[in-house]
Amino acid sequence: MPKKFIIFILIVLPFFQLALLPFVNTIEPRVFGLPFLHFWLILWIVLTPFCTWGIYHLQKSQGGLD
């Protein structure tokens, strides 16, 4: 896959998860004692910086940060 496509996916992924909120808005199942919606939101709070980190390193390897 070209790097630009991967960068595009990493940019869109955190916004796409917002479209899934109506489907994960459930109390059951519970994950780590949290309702699933709360677990989903905390999961994306943790994953979004990794997406940003991946975008940064892909652009840095292309020389786009000079």
N, C-alpha and C positions, 0 to 999 in steps of 0.2 A: 504494500500500500504506500502511496506517496505520503510524504510527511505533511503536506498541506491538508490532506484528507484527515489524517490523525489529529492534527491541530483543530480542525473544524469539529470533529467528534468531541474532543476534550472541551471545547468551548460550549457546544450545545448540550452536552450531557447534564450539567447541573440545572439548566433551565428545563430540560425535558422531564426531569424528576418532578417538577412542579405540576406538570400535566397529569401525573399519576396520583396526585394527592387524593382525589375523590375515590380512587380504587383502594388505597391503603388506609382510608379513614375508618378503621375498625378498632375495637377494643381487644378482641381476641384475634389472633393468638397473642399471648404476652411473650415478649422477648426480654430477658434479663429483668423481669418484673415490671417492665414498662408496657403500656398499650402499644400496639404495632405502629400507630401513627407517630407517637413520640420517638420510638426507636428509629423509624424512617427519617425523621427530621434530624435527629442527632447523628445518624449515619452519614447523611449528606453534609452536615456541618463539618464532619471529619474528612469526607472524601473530596469536597470541593477544593481545599488547598492542594491536594495531590494532583488534581486536574490542572490547576494553575502552575504547579511545579513542573508538570510534564510539558505544558505549553512553553514555559520559559526555557527548558532545556532543549526542546526541539528547535525553537527559534534561535537559541544560542549556537547550536550545532550548524545551522544554516547561515550563520553570520548576520542575522537580522537584528542584532542588538548593538551593533557598533555605533 
